[in-house]
Amino acid sequence: MKANVKVRTETISEIKLNSNNELHLVLESGGRPDYQYIYRTATGISWLSDSTSFKVGPLRDWSVEEAYRHIVNSVAQTMNLQLSFSSETAWHNIPEEEQRAIERKNSNQS
């Protein structure tokens, strides 16, 4: 029987694609110091404490939606951390069709 592990939750305040084609999921809370250890998972995800964001990229073979899912799923599996966005989440430089795909999949999983 598995030990009862508490899943933490974090709200994404901003989802952005920067000029280097890197996807950032900025956390509303500012994150925690232990998030830096995501690099140990060898998933290509980094924690940037100065921008309080999980980052992946530059995106080459993935769509924004695929990169978003990669971050959310990897963080959930390796850190017991559920990331979710709200109606207040800001979207920057994300193509509208990609935003809709992310929102659609997120609502289907609720």
C-alpha positions as CSV (number, residue, x, y, z in Angstrom):
1,M,0.0,0.0,0.0
2,K,1.3,3.4,-0.9
3,A,1.9,6.0,1.7
4,N,-0.6,8.9,1.7
5,V,1.4,11.7,0.0
6,K,-0.1,15.1,0.1
7,V,-0.3,16.8,-3.3
8,R,0.5,20.5,-3.2
9,T,-1.2,22.9,-5.6
10,E,0.1,26.1,-7.2
11,T,-1.8,28.6,-9.3
12,I,-0.1,29.8,-12.5
13,S,-0.3,33.6,-12.7
14,E,1.2,33.9,-16.1
15,I,1.9,31.6,-19.1
16,K,4.3,33.2,-21.5
17,L,6.5,32.3,-24.5
18,N,9.6,34.5,-24.5
19,S,11.7,35.8,-27.5
20,N,13.9,32.7,-27.1
21,N,10.9,30.4,-27.7
22,E,11.0,29.2,-24.1
23,L,7.7,28.5,-22.3
24,H,7.4,29.9,-18.8
25,L,4.8,29.0,-16.2
26,V,5.0,31.8,-13.6
27,L,3.6,30.9,-10.2
28,E,1.4,33.2,-8.2
29,S,2.9,32.3,-4.9
30,G,6.5,32.8,-5.9
31,G,7.3,29.1,-5.5
32,R,9.4,27.3,-3.0
33,P,13.2,26.8,-2.7
34,D,12.9,23.1,-3.3
35,Y,11.4,23.7,-6.8
36,Q,15.0,24.2,-8.0
37,Y,15.5,20.5,-7.8
38,I,13.3,19.8,-10.8
39,Y,16.5,19.8,-12.9
40,R,17.3,16.4,-11.3
41,T,14.4,14.8,-13.1
42,A,16.2,15.1,-16.5
43,T,13.0,16.3,-18.1
44,G,14.4,19.5,-19.6
45,I,12.5,21.6,-17.1
46,S,14.2,24.3,-15.0
47,W,13.0,26.4,-12.1
48,L,14.0,30.1,-12.3
49,S,13.7,31.6,-8.9
50,D,14.2,35.2,-10.2
51,S,11.1,34.9,-12.4
52,T,9.4,32.4,-10.1
53,S,8.7,30.1,-13.1
54,F,9.1,26.6,-14.4
55,K,10.7,26.9,-17.9
56,V,11.1,24.5,-20.8
57,G,12.7,25.2,-24.2
58,P,13.5,26.5,-26.5
59,L,10.6,24.8,-28.2
60,R,11.6,23.0,-31.4
61,D,9.5,20.0,-32.0
62,W,6.7,20.7,-29.5
63,S,3.7,23.0,-29.7
64,V,3.1,25.4,-26.8
65,E,0.3,23.1,-25.7
66,E,2.6,20.0,-25.7
67,A,5.3,21.9,-23.8
68,Y,2.7,23.1,-21.3
69,R,1.5,19.5,-20.7
70,H,5.0,18.4,-20.4
71,I,5.7,20.8,-17.5
72,V,2.4,20.2,-15.8
73,N,2.6,16.4,-16.0
74,S,6.3,16.2,-15.1
75,V,5.9,18.5,-12.1
76,A,2.9,16.4,-10.9
77,Q,4.7,13.1,-11.3
78,T,8.0,14.1,-9.8
79,M,7.2,16.7,-7.2
80,N,3.6,15.9,-6.2
81,L,2.7,19.4,-7.3
82,Q,-0.5,20.2,-9.2
83,L,-0.2,23.3,-11.4
84,S,-3.4,25.0,-12.6
85,F,-4.4,28.3,-14.1
86,S,-7.3,30.5,-13.2
87,S,-9.5,33.1,-15.0
88,E,-6.9,35.6,-13.7
89,T,-4.0,33.9,-15.4
90,A,-2.2,36.2,-18.0
91,W,-1.3,34.8,-21.4
92,H,1.6,36.4,-23.2
93,N,2.8,35.7,-26.7
94,I,0.7,32.4,-26.8
95,P,-1.1,31.9,-30.1
96,E,-4.9,32.0,-29.6
97,E,-5.4,28.4,-30.9
98,E,-2.8,27.1,-28.5
99,Q,-4.4,28.9,-25.6
100,R,-7.8,27.4,-26.5
101,A,-6.3,23.9,-26.7
102,I,-4.8,24.3,-23.3
103,E,-8.0,25.6,-21.8
104,R,-10.0,22.9,-23.5
105,K,-7.8,20.1,-22.2
106,N,-7.7,21.6,-18.7
107,S,-11.5,21.8,-18.5
108,N,-11.8,18.2,-19.7
109,Q,-9.6,17.1,-16.8
110,S,-11.5,19.0,-14.1
